[in-house]
Amino acid sequence: METLPTILMLLAASVVSVIVFRSLDLPPVLGYLLVGTLIGPHAFNLVGGFAGAQHLAEFGVVFLMFSIGLEFSLPKLHAMKRIVFGLGLLQVLLTLTLVVAIVVALGLGWQAGVALGGALAMSSTAVLTKLLSERLELDSPHGREVMGVLLFQDLAVVPLLILIPSFSESPERMATMIGVAALKAAVVLSLVLFLGQRLMNRWFFIVARGKSAELFMLNVLLVTLGLAWLTELAGLSLALGAFVAGILISETQYRHHVEEDIKPFRDVLMGLFFITIGMLLDAPLVLANAPLVLGVLALLLTLKFALMCGLSRLFGATPGNAMRTGLWLCAGGEFGFVLLAQMGPLQLVPPLALQSVLAALVLSLLLAPMLVEYSNRIVLRFAASEWLLRSMQLTSLAAQTMNTERHAVICGYGRSGQHLARFMEQEAVGYIALDLDPERIREAAAAGENVIFGDATRRETLLAAGVTRASVLIIAFADTRAAERVLDQVRSLAPRLPVVARTLDERDIPALQQAGAAEVVAETLEASMVLAAHALRHLGVPMTEVIERFRQTREAGYRTLRGFFHGDDDLTADGATTDEARLHSILLAEGAHAVGRTLGELGLQALGVEVTAVRRHNIRALEPAAETRFRTGDVVVLLGSAAALAAAEQRLLQG
């Protein structure tokens, strides 16, 4: 219980910092680090049980390594082997070599160089993956290189976590420890992977048959912490066991379910871990040596940028893409903090050097989103060939659309975009498709399909695609934020051009309509309507009536289909959030505030809630009017977010 006040302080500070940093569109990691710095022993010293918090935060690293193991896929590694084990391996090895050379030249041991080099070689998997996804650049040439290097960096953490603790021993003892650790790791990994692979599927099948979310969660924790404990008993790290557990589960059919279950534990405990890292930062010492910290930061960014540019060019990238890869990967990452946390107790480097590197990593993580945001401008400014390449792409695109009018522009050439293009061809309608996947474009273009490399969110790309002469533009990908950027460009270029947008479900329909989409197609709702069409046809309902019903439903914006009653499994399987619209039924018992009042008097609409139906005497009346007066025994069906529904329920029952 002595640690409880410390944990409460950390949780309260975490909540505030995440709210502030998310509102500023900055990584929450920086908020955790700032909180740790402020409440730590070098600043206001607001927490006393620092050691207890550190022990708890170690589990954050365990669950982070477990998540990395879940992402570990042999087919994925094989498909990207040239980038992962070529570009990624060289990046880590050369960074280590350069840092070791610099550290030894400054008079420190090579062990300190390896430890610092490992920390500085890492980039932020969490931040960069999120940015690549948001910018639709996962399949771009530099996006693939970034993902391949990040994957190898994540794998490289495992041997570094085993290697660094041995650096505090004498050379003879260290060599023995490394050899024994390697042998133990080989034995444990062989036993667990070969025997565990056969047992894991069967065991998870037995657990899943219980159909209990609680049981499934308990089993995930048991497997993760159990294997972490076994590897620690073998003299290895907790993180290695968690990584192995992730690998085992990644090969089962329950991988995605496990990933959703473990995410809250991982995020909370990782936040706590980063706070404890912030506590290690000696702000007065860092400020007193600001030139040294800025020098380390400049050296870090310059060294990694130059190294990645050179290696990317060596692997065949264009100068522009090589610069992009370097800008994306030059900053530090969360695993750098993990390795620095291991170095502290070993006293491999002087406190000033450790503080300077720690502060430089924090600053680089702060700069990472800005470097990414301005990467294209930087590349266009300094890579002369990029202007020529961009001009050639736009010229090629404009040449293909120069003589076309009243054509369709398809943004995104994935499965949905390709199916749509085939319908266009059958109806002899001209189209131009834009996509960012070079391999997909190469194969489709070779087959004679009218698809070109181009970013649909860019103004110049849409102009070259002839958007001002087109009859319709279709957004065939289901990324709402990117779709809004496309709609924003279309509004300024061709305000009268009708845009048909795709979304996964009804949650994003209002946002896309407000952004300017003429039609929004929700996949889940349309799939339900197709199922209904087949079922009604077999029940003998005339297809003319079915088609008319569907027409009315679409014209009403799927109003009668919006929302659904949530169950326990929806929170995990469907990824439902508190902001997702849902249906909720409320019985008005005798004495309820709403009894005797009209719908208009209650003002539920101001709370963000819509009354979709009222059930009275087993009769369900759809779309009640404002003058509808509630009676005792009525069942009111509401549509809204979880928070809005809670407020509406209180008003209906208590006033």
LOZAKOL-761013 format. One record per residue (C-alpha): residue number from 1; x, y, z. Coordinates in steps of 0.5 Angstrom, whole numbers, plus 500, padded with zeros to 3 digits. Layout:
// residues N
@n:NUM u:X v:Y w:Z
...
//
This chain:
// residues 655
@n:1 u:500 v:500 w:500
@n:2 u:506 v:505 w:501
@n:3 u:506 v:505 w:493
@n:4 u:499 v:507 w:492
@n:5 u:500 v:514 w:493
@n:6 u:505 v:514 w:488
@n:7 u:501 v:510 w:483
@n:8 u:495 v:515 w:484
@n:9 u:500 v:521 w:483
@n:10 u:503 v:518 w:476
@n:11 u:496 v:516 w:474
@n:12 u:493 v:523 w:475
@n:13 u:499 v:526 w:472
@n:14 u:498 v:521 w:466
@n:15 u:491 v:523 w:465
@n:16 u:492 v:531 w:464
@n:17 u:499 v:530 w:460
@n:18 u:495 v:525 w:455
@n:19 u:489 v:530 w:454
@n:20 u:494 v:536 w:453
@n:21 u:499 v:533 w:448
@n:22 u:493 v:530 w:444
@n:23 u:490 v:536 w:444
@n:24 u:496 v:539 w:441
@n:25 u:497 v:533 w:436
@n:26 u:503 v:531 w:439
@n:27 u:505 v:524 w:441
@n:28 u:503 v:522 w:448
@n:29 u:510 v:519 w:450
@n:30 u:512 v:526 w:450
@n:31 u:507 v:528 w:455
@n:32 u:509 v:522 w:460
@n:33 u:516 v:524 w:459
@n:34 u:515 v:531 w:461
@n:35 u:511 v:529 w:467
@n:36 u:516 v:524 w:470
@n:37 u:521 v:530 w:469
@n:38 u:517 v:535 w:473
@n:39 u:515 v:530 w:479
@n:40 u:521 v:526 w:479
@n:41 u:527 v:527 w:484
@n:42 u:531 v:532 w:480
@n:43 u:525 v:537 w:480
@n:44 u:519 v:538 w:485
@n:45 u:520 v:531 w:488
@n:46 u:513 v:529 w:488
@n:47 u:513 v:522 w:489
@n:48 u:517 v:518 w:494
@n:49 u:516 v:510 w:492
@n:50 u:520 v:511 w:486
@n:51 u:523 v:504 w:486
@n:52 u:516 v:501 w:487
@n:53 u:514 v:505 w:480
@n:54 u:520 v:502 w:477
@n:55 u:518 v:495 w:478
@n:56 u:511 v:496 w:476
@n:57 u:513 v:500 w:470
@n:58 u:518 v:494 w:468
@n:59 u:511 v:490 w:466
@n:60 u:510 v:496 w:460
@n:61 u:516 v:493 w:457
@n:62 u:514 v:486 w:458
@n:63 u:507 v:488 w:454
@n:64 u:511 v:492 w:449
@n:65 u:515 v:486 w:447
@n:66 u:509 v:482 w:447
@n:67 u:506 v:486 w:442
@n:68 u:512 v:486 w:438
@n:69 u:512 v:479 w:438
@n:70 u:505 v:479 w:435
@n:71 u:507 v:483 w:429
@n:72 u:513 v:478 w:428
@n:73 u:511 v:474 w:422
@n:74 u:515 v:469 w:418
@n:75 u:511 v:470 w:411
@n:76 u:512 v:478 w:412
@n:77 u:519 v:477 w:414
@n:78 u:520 v:473 w:408
@n:79 u:517 v:478 w:403
@n:80 u:521 v:484 w:406
@n:81 u:527 v:480 w:407
@n:82 u:531 v:485 w:403
@n:83 u:529 v:491 w:406
@n:84 u:529 v:488 w:413
@n:85 u:535 v:484 w:413
@n:86 u:539 v:488 w:408
@n:87 u:537 v:495 w:410
@n:88 u:535 v:494 w:417
@n:89 u:541 v:490 w:419
@n:90 u:546 v:495 w:416
@n:91 u:543 v:501 w:419
@n:92 u:543 v:498 w:426
@n:93 u:550 v:495 w:425
@n:94 u:553 v:502 w:422
@n:95 u:550 v:506 w:427
@n:96 u:553 v:502 w:433
@n:97 u:560 v:502 w:429
@n:98 u:560 v:510 w:428
@n:99 u:558 v:511 w:435
@n:100 u:563 v:506 w:438
@n:101 u:568 v:510 w:434
@n:102 u:566 v:516 w:437
@n:103 u:565 v:514 w:444
@n:104 u:572 v:510 w:444
@n:105 u:575 v:517 w:441
@n:106 u:572 v:521 w:447
@n:107 u:576 v:516 w:452
@n:108 u:570 v:511 w:454
@n:109 u:570 v:504 w:453
@n:110 u:567 v:500 w:447
@n:111 u:561 v:497 w:452
@n:112 u:559 v:504 w:453
@n:113 u:559 v:505 w:445
@n:114 u:555 v:499 w:444
@n:115 u:550 v:501 w:449
@n:116 u:549 v:508 w:447
@n:117 u:549 v:506 w:439
@n:118 u:544 v:501 w:441
@n:119 u:539 v:506 w:444
@n:120 u:541 v:511 w:438
@n:121 u:540 v:507 w:433
@n:122 u:533 v:506 w:434
@n:123 u:527 v:510 w:431
@n:124 u:520 v:510 w:434
@n:125 u:515 v:505 w:431
@n:126 u:509 v:507 w:434
@n:127 u:510 v:514 w:432
@n:128 u:512 v:513 w:425
@n:129 u:507 v:507 w:424
@n:130 u:502 v:512 w:426
@n:131 u:504 v:517 w:421
@n:132 u:505 v:513 w:415
@n:133 u:498 v:510 w:416
@n:134 u:495 v:517 w:417
@n:135 u:499 v:520 w:411
@n:136 u:497 v:513 w:406
@n:137 u:504 v:512 w:405
@n:138 u:505 v:505 w:408
@n:139 u:505 v:502 w:401
@n:140 u:510 v:508 w:398
@n:141 u:517 v:506 w:396
@n:142 u:520 v:510 w:403
@n:143 u:514 v:507 w:407
@n:144 u:516 v:500 w:405
@n:145 u:523 v:502 w:407
@n:146 u:521 v:505 w:414
@n:147 u:517 v:499 w:416
@n:148 u:523 v:494 w:414
@n:149 u:528 v:498 w:418
@n:150 u:523 v:499 w:424
@n:151 u:522 v:491 w:424
@n:152 u:529 v:490 w:424
@n:153 u:530 v:495 w:430
@n:154 u:525 v:492 w:434
@n:155 u:528 v:485 w:433
@n:156 u:535 v:488 w:435
@n:157 u:532 v:490 w:441
@n:158 u:532 v:483 w:444
@n:159 u:539 v:481 w:443
@n:160 u:541 v:488 w:446
@n:161 u:537 v:487 w:452
@n:162 u:541 v:480 w:453
@n:163 u:548 v:483 w:452
@n:164 u:548 v:490 w:456
@n:165 u:547 v:487 w:463
@n:166 u:553 v:483 w:462
@n:167 u:557 v:490 w:460
@n:168 u:558 v:491 w:468
@n:169 u:563 v:485 w:468
@n:170 u:570 v:484 w:467
@n:171 u:572 v:482 w:460
@n:172 u:573 v:474 w:462
@n:173 u:566 v:474 w:466
@n:174 u:563 v:478 w:460
@n:175 u:565 v:473 w:455
@n:176 u:562 v:467 w:459
@n:177 u:556 v:471 w:461
@n:178 u:554 v:472 w:453
@n:179 u:556 v:465 w:451
@n:180 u:552 v:462 w:457
@n:181 u:546 v:467 w:455
@n:182 u:546 v:465 w:448
@n:183 u:546 v:458 w:449
@n:184 u:540 v:459 w:454
@n:185 u:537 v:463 w:449
@n:186 u:538 v:458 w:444
@n:187 u:535 v:452 w:448
@n:188 u:529 v:456 w:451
@n:189 u:527 v:459 w:444
@n:190 u:528 v:452 w:441
@n:191 u:524 v:448 w:446
@n:192 u:518 v:454 w:447
@n:193 u:518 v:455 w:439
@n:194 u:518 v:447 w:437
@n:195 u:514 v:445 w:443
@n:196 u:510 v:451 w:444
@n:197 u:508 v:452 w:437
@n:198 u:504 v:445 w:437
@n:199 u:501 v:446 w:444
@n:200 u:499 v:454 w:443
@n:201 u:493 v:453 w:438
@n:202 u:490 v:447 w:442
@n:203 u:490 v:451 w:448
@n:204 u:487 v:457 w:446
@n:205 u:482 v:453 w:442
@n:206 u:480 v:450 w:449
@n:207 u:480 v:457 w:452
@n:208 u:476 v:460 w:447
@n:209 u:471 v:454 w:447
@n:210 u:469 v:457 w:454
@n:211 u:466 v:463 w:450
@n:212 u:468 v:468 w:456
@n:213 u:472 v:475 w:455
@n:214 u:474 v:474 w:462
@n:215 u:477 v:467 w:461
@n:216 u:481 v:469 w:455
@n:217 u:484 v:475 w:458
@n:218 u:486 v:471 w:464
@n:219 u:489 v:466 w:459
@n:220 u:493 v:472 w:455
@n:221 u:496 v:474 w:462
@n:222 u:498 v:467 w:464
@n:223 u:501 v:466 w:457
@n:224 u:505 v:472 w:457
@n:225 u:507 v:473 w:464
@n:226 u:508 v:465 w:465
@n:227 u:513 v:465 w:459
@n:228 u:517 v:472 w:461
@n:229 u:518 v:468 w:468
@n:230 u:521 v:462 w:465
@n:231 u:526 v:466 w:461
@n:232 u:528 v:470 w:467
@n:233 u:529 v:463 w:471
@n:234 u:533 v:461 w:466
@n:235 u:537 v:467 w:467
@n:236 u:535 v:471 w:461
@n:237 u:530 v:477 w:461
@n:238 u:523 v:478 w:462
@n:239 u:522 v:482 w:455
@n:240 u:525 v:476 w:452
@n:241 u:520 v:471 w:454
@n:242 u:514 v:476 w:453
@n:243 u:517 v:477 w:446
@n:244 u:517 v:469 w:445
@n:245 u:510 v:469 w:447
@n:246 u:508 v:474 w:442
@n:247 u:511 v:470 w:437
@n:248 u:507 v:463 w:439
@n:249 u:501 v:467 w:439
@n:250 u:502 v:471 w:432
@n:251 u:502 v:464 w:429
@n:252 u:495 v:462 w:431
@n:253 u:488 v:465 w:429
@n:254 u:487 v:468 w:435
@n:255 u:492 v:474 w:434
@n:256 u:488 v:480 w:433
@n:257 u:483 v:478 w:439
@n:258 u:489 v:478 w:443
@n:259 u:492 v:484 w:440
@n:260 u:486 v:488 w:442
@n:261 u:485 v:485 w:449
@n:262 u:493 v:486 w:451
@n:263 u:493 v:494 w:448
@n:264 u:490 v:497 w:454
@n:265 u:495 v:494 w:459
@n:266 u:501 v:495 w:454
@n:267 u:499 v:503 w:453
@n:268 u:498 v:504 w:461
@n:269 u:504 v:500 w:463
@n:270 u:508 v:503 w:457
@n:271 u:506 v:510 w:460
@n:272 u:508 v:509 w:467
@n:273 u:515 v:506 w:464
@n:274 u:516 v:513 w:460
@n:275 u:514 v:517 w:466
@n:276 u:519 v:513 w:470
@n:277 u:524 v:515 w:464
@n:278 u:522 v:522 w:465
@n:279 u:524 v:522 w:472
@n:280 u:531 v:520 w:471
@n:281 u:532 v:526 w:467
@n:282 u:536 v:531 w:471
@n:283 u:533 v:538 w:468
@n:284 u:537 v:543 w:472
@n:285 u:544 v:539 w:469
@n:286 u:541 v:538 w:462
@n:287 u:539 v:546 w:462
@n:288 u:546 v:548 w:465
@n:289 u:549 v:544 w:459
@n:290 u:544 v:546 w:454
@n:291 u:550 v:546 w:448
@n:292 u:552 v:539 w:449
@n:293 u:545 v:537 w:449
@n:294 u:544 v:540 w:443
@n:295 u:550 v:538 w:440
@n:296 u:548 v:531 w:441
@n:297 u:542 v:532 w:438
@n:298 u:545 v:535 w:432
@n:299 u:550 v:529 w:431
@n:300 u:544 v:524 w:432
@n:301 u:540 v:527 w:427
@n:302 u:545 v:528 w:422
@n:303 u:549 v:522 w:423
@n:304 u:542 v:518 w:422
@n:305 u:540 v:522 w:416
@n:306 u:546 v:521 w:412
@n:307 u:547 v:514 w:414
@n:308 u:540 v:512 w:412
@n:309 u:540 v:516 w:405
@n:310 u:547 v:513 w:403
@n:311 u:544 v:506 w:405
@n:312 u:537 v:507 w:401
@n:313 u:541 v:510 w:395
@n:314 u:545 v:503 w:396
@n:315 u:539 v:499 w:395
@n:316 u:536 v:503 w:389
@n:317 u:532 v:508 w:392
@n:318 u:532 v:515 w:388
@n:319 u:535 v:521 w:391
@n:320 u:528 v:524 w:393
@n:321 u:526 v:517 w:397
@n:322 u:533 v:516 w:400
@n:323 u:532 v:523 w:403
@n:324 u:525 v:522 w:405
@n:325 u:527 v:515 w:409
@n:326 u:533 v:519 w:412
@n:327 u:528 v:524 w:415
@n:328 u:523 v:519 w:417
@n:329 u:528 v:515 w:421
@n:330 u:533 v:520 w:424
@n:331 u:530 v:521 w:430
@n:332 u:530 v:517 w:436
@n:333 u:525 v:512 w:439
@n:334 u:522 v:509 w:445
@n:335 u:526 v:503 w:445
@n:336 u:532 v:507 w:446
@n:337 u:529 v:509 w:453
@n:338 u:528 v:502 w:454
@n:339 u:536 v:501 w:453
@n:340 u:538 v:507 w:457
@n:341 u:534 v:505 w:463
@n:342 u:538 v:499 w:463
@n:343 u:544 v:503 w:462
@n:344 u:543 v:507 w:468
@n:345 u:544 v:502 w:474
@n:346 u:551 v:499 w:470
@n:347 u:554 v:506 w:470
@n:348 u:557 v:505 w:464
@n:349 u:557 v:512 w:462
@n:350 u:558 v:518 w:466
@n:351 u:552 v:522 w:469
@n:352 u:553 v:528 w:464
@n:353 u:553 v:523 w:458
@n:354 u:547 v:519 w:460
@n:355 u:543 v:525 w:461
@n:356 u:545 v:529 w:455
@n:357 u:543 v:523 w:450
@n:358 u:537 v:522 w:454
@n:359 u:535 v:529 w:453
@n:360 u:537 v:529 w:446
@n:361 u:532 v:523 w:445
@n:362 u:527 v:526 w:448
@n:363 u:528 v:532 w:443
@n:364 u:528 v:528 w:437
@n:365 u:522 v:525 w:439
@n:366 u:519 v:532 w:439
@n:367 u:522 v:533 w:432
@n:368 u:520 v:527 w:429
@n:369 u:513 v:529 w:427
@n:370 u:515 v:536 w:424
@n:371 u:521 v:532 w:420
@n:372 u:515 v:528 w:417
@n:373 u:511 v:534 w:416
@n:374 u:516 v:538 w:412
@n:375 u:519 v:532 w:409
@n:376 u:516 v:533 w:402
@n:377 u:518 v:540 w:402
@n:378 u:525 v:539 w:404
@n:379 u:526 v:534 w:399
@n:380 u:523 v:538 w:393
@n:381 u:528 v:544 w:396
@n:382 u:534 v:540 w:396
@n:383 u:533 v:534 w:391
@n:384 u:533 v:537 w:384
@n:385 u:531 v:530 w:381
@n:386 u:525 v:530 w:385
@n:387 u:522 v:536 w:381
@n:388 u:524 v:532 w:375
@n:389 u:521 v:526 w:377
@n:390 u:514 v:529 w:380
@n:391 u:514 v:533 w:373
@n:392 u:514 v:527 w:369
@n:393 u:509 v:523 w:373
@n:394 u:504 v:529 w:373
@n:395 u:506 v:530 w:365
@n:396 u:504 v:523 w:364
@n:397 u:498 v:523 w:368
@n:398 u:496 v:530 w:365
@n:399 u:497 v:527 w:358
@n:400 u:493 v:521 w:359
@n:401 u:487 v:525 w:361
@n:402 u:488 v:531 w:356
@n:403 u:483 v:529 w:351
@n:404 u:478 v:526 w:356
@n:405 u:472 v:529 w:359
@n:406 u:466 v:527 w:363
@n:407 u:470 v:521 w:366
@n:408 u:471 v:518 w:373
@n:409 u:477 v:519 w:377
@n:410 u:478 v:513 w:382
@n:411 u:482 v:515 w:388
@n:412 u:485 v:508 w:391
@n:413 u:486 v:502 w:387
@n:414 u:485 v:497 w:392
@n:415 u:480 v:491 w:392
@n:416 u:474 v:496 w:392
@n:417 u:477 v:501 w:386
@n:418 u:479 v:495 w:382
@n:419 u:471 v:492 w:382
@n:420 u:469 v:499 w:381
@n:421 u:473 v:500 w:375
@n:422 u:471 v:493 w:372
@n:423 u:464 v:496 w:372
@n:424 u:466 v:502 w:369
@n:425 u:469 v:498 w:363
@n:426 u:463 v:494 w:362
@n:427 u:459 v:500 w:361
@n:428 u:464 v:504 w:357
@n:429 u:465 v:509 w:362
@n:430 u:472 v:512 w:362
@n:431 u:476 v:513 w:368
@n:432 u:483 v:514 w:371
@n:433 u:485 v:511 w:377
@n:434 u:490 v:514 w:382
@n:435 u:494 v:509 w:387
@n:436 u:500 v:509 w:391
@n:437 u:502 v:502 w:391
@n:438 u:508 v:501 w:386
@n:439 u:507 v:494 w:385
@n:440 u:500 v:494 w:384
@n:441 u:500 v:499 w:379
@n:442 u:506 v:496 w:375
@n:443 u:502 v:489 w:375
@n:444 u:495 v:493 w:373
@n:445 u:498 v:497 w:368
@n:446 u:502 v:492 w:365
@n:447 u:495 v:488 w:364
@n:448 u:492 v:495 w:360
@n:449 u:488 v:498 w:366
@n:450 u:488 v:505 w:367
@n:451 u:492 v:506 w:373
@n:452 u:497 v:511 w:375
@n:453 u:502 v:513 w:381
@n:454 u:499 v:519 w:384
@n:455 u:497 v:522 w:391
@n:456 u:489 v:523 w:391
@n:457 u:490 v:528 w:397
@n:458 u:495 v:533 w:393
@n:459 u:492 v:539 w:389
@n:460 u:497 v:538 w:383
@n:461 u:495 v:530 w:382
@n:462 u:488 v:532 w:382
@n:463 u:489 v:537 w:377
@n:464 u:493 v:533 w:372
@n:465 u:488 v:527 w:373
@n:466 u:483 v:532 w:370
@n:467 u:478 v:533 w:376
@n:468 u:475 v:539 w:373
@n:469 u:473 v:536 w:367
@n:470 u:471 v:529 w:370
@n:471 u:463 v:527 w:371
@n:472 u:464 v:524 w:378
@n:473 u:470 v:522 w:383
@n:474 u:470 v:516 w:387
@n:475 u:474 v:515 w:394
@n:476 u:475 v:508 w:394
@n:477 u:479 v:507 w:400
@n:478 u:476 v:507 w:407
@n:479 u:481 v:512 w:411
@n:480 u:476 v:518 w:413
@n:481 u:482 v:523 w:415
@n:482 u:485 v:522 w:408
@n:483 u:478 v:522 w:404
@n:484 u:476 v:529 w:408
@n:485 u:483 v:532 w:405
@n:486 u:481 v:529 w:398
@n:487 u:474 v:533 w:399
@n:488 u:477 v:539 w:401
@n:489 u:482 v:539 w:395
@n:490 u:476 v:538 w:390
@n:491 u:471 v:543 w:394
@n:492 u:477 v:548 w:392
@n:493 u:478 v:545 w:385
@n:494 u:471 v:543 w:382
@n:495 u:466 v:545 w:387
@n:496 u:460 v:542 w:383
@n:497 u:463 v:535 w:382
@n:498 u:459 v:530 w:385
@n:499 u:464 v:526 w:390
@n:500 u:462 v:518 w:392
@n:501 u:466 v:516 w:398
@n:502 u:467 v:510 w:402
@n:503 u:467 v:508 w:409
@n:504 u:466 v:502 w:413
@n:505 u:460 v:504 w:417
@n:506 u:455 v:509 w:419
@n:507 u:460 v:513 w:424
@n:508 u:463 v:517 w:419
@n:509 u:457 v:519 w:414
@n:510 u:456 v:526 w:417
@n:511 u:463 v:528 w:417
@n:512 u:464 v:526 w:410
@n:513 u:457 v:529 w:408
@n:514 u:459 v:535 w:411
@n:515 u:466 v:535 w:408
@n:516 u:462 v:535 w:401
@n:517 u:461 v:528 w:399
@n:518 u:455 v:527 w:395
@n:519 u:454 v:520 w:397
@n:520 u:457 v:516 w:402
@n:521 u:457 v:508 w:402
@n:522 u:457 v:505 w:408
@n:523 u:460 v:498 w:407
@n:524 u:456 v:494 w:413
@n:525 u:450 v:498 w:412
@n:526 u:450 v:496 w:404
@n:527 u:452 v:489 w:406
@n:528 u:446 v:488 w:411
@n:529 u:441 v:491 w:405
@n:530 u:444 v:486 w:400
@n:531 u:443 v:480 w:405
@n:532 u:436 v:483 w:406
@n:533 u:434 v:483 w:399
@n:534 u:436 v:476 w:398
@n:535 u:432 v:474 w:404
@n:536 u:426 v:478 w:402
@n:537 u:426 v:475 w:395
@n:538 u:426 v:468 w:398
@n:539 u:420 v:470 w:402
@n:540 u:416 v:472 w:396
@n:541 u:417 v:480 w:397
@n:542 u:417 v:483 w:390
@n:543 u:423 v:486 w:388
@n:544 u:420 v:492 w:385
@n:545 u:418 v:493 w:393
@n:546 u:425 v:491 w:395
@n:547 u:428 v:496 w:391
@n:548 u:424 v:502 w:392
@n:549 u:425 v:500 w:400
@n:550 u:432 v:501 w:399
@n:551 u:432 v:507 w:395
@n:552 u:428 v:510 w:400
@n:553 u:433 v:508 w:406
@n:554 u:439 v:511 w:402
@n:555 u:435 v:517 w:400
@n:556 u:434 v:518 w:408
@n:557 u:441 v:517 w:409
@n:558 u:441 v:510 w:412
@n:559 u:437 v:513 w:418
@n:560 u:433 v:507 w:419
@n:561 u:439 v:503 w:420
@n:562 u:443 v:507 w:424
@n:563 u:446 v:505 w:430
@n:564 u:445 v:498 w:433
@n:565 u:445 v:495 w:440
@n:566 u:451 v:493 w:443
@n:567 u:453 v:487 w:447
@n:568 u:460 v:485 w:451
@n:569 u:463 v:482 w:444
@n:570 u:462 v:489 w:441
@n:571 u:467 v:492 w:445
@n:572 u:473 v:487 w:443
@n:573 u:471 v:484 w:436
@n:574 u:468 v:490 w:433
@n:575 u:473 v:495 w:436
@n:576 u:467 v:500 w:439
@n:577 u:469 v:506 w:442
@n:578 u:465 v:511 w:447
@n:579 u:464 v:516 w:441
@n:580 u:461 v:510 w:437
@n:581 u:453 v:511 w:436
@n:582 u:449 v:506 w:439
@n:583 u:442 v:504 w:441
@n:584 u:439 v:504 w:448
@n:585 u:432 v:502 w:451
@n:586 u:430 v:506 w:457
@n:587 u:423 v:503 w:460
@n:588 u:419 v:509 w:463
@n:589 u:417 v:507 w:470
@n:590 u:412 v:510 w:474
@n:591 u:415 v:517 w:477
@n:592 u:420 v:518 w:471
@n:593 u:421 v:525 w:470
@n:594 u:419 v:524 w:462
@n:595 u:412 v:521 w:464
@n:596 u:407 v:526 w:462
@n:597 u:412 v:531 w:458
@n:598 u:413 v:531 w:451
@n:599 u:419 v:530 w:447
@n:600 u:420 v:537 w:445
@n:601 u:420 v:539 w:452
@n:602 u:425 v:534 w:454
@n:603 u:430 v:537 w:449
@n:604 u:434 v:531 w:448
@n:605 u:436 v:533 w:441
@n:606 u:441 v:538 w:445
@n:607 u:444 v:533 w:448
@n:608 u:446 v:529 w:442
@n:609 u:441 v:524 w:442
@n:610 u:436 v:522 w:437
@n:611 u:429 v:518 w:439
@n:612 u:428 v:513 w:434
@n:613 u:422 v:509 w:437
@n:614 u:417 v:509 w:442
@n:615 u:414 v:502 w:444
@n:616 u:407 v:503 w:447
@n:617 u:403 v:497 w:449
@n:618 u:407 v:492 w:445
@n:619 u:406 v:497 w:439
@n:620 u:413 v:500 w:436
@n:621 u:412 v:507 w:433
@n:622 u:418 v:510 w:429
@n:623 u:420 v:517 w:429
@n:624 u:416 v:520 w:434
@n:625 u:414 v:527 w:433
@n:626 u:416 v:533 w:438
@n:627 u:409 v:533 w:441
@n:628 u:409 v:526 w:443
@n:629 u:407 v:525 w:450
@n:630 u:410 v:520 w:454
@n:631 u:406 v:515 w:459
@n:632 u:408 v:510 w:464
@n:633 u:411 v:504 w:461
@n:634 u:413 v:507 w:455
@n:635 u:420 v:504 w:452
@n:636 u:424 v:509 w:449
@n:637 u:429 v:507 w:444
@n:638 u:435 v:512 w:444
@n:639 u:441 v:513 w:439
@n:640 u:447 v:517 w:441
@n:641 u:454 v:516 w:444
@n:642 u:455 v:512 w:450
@n:643 u:456 v:519 w:454
@n:644 u:450 v:522 w:451
@n:645 u:446 v:516 w:452
@n:646 u:448 v:517 w:460
@n:647 u:446 v:524 w:460
@n:648 u:439 v:523 w:456
@n:649 u:437 v:517 w:461
@n:650 u:438 v:521 w:467
@n:651 u:434 v:527 w:464
@n:652 u:428 v:522 w:462
@n:653 u:428 v:518 w:469
@n:654 u:431 v:524 w:474
@n:655 u:430 v:530 w:470
//
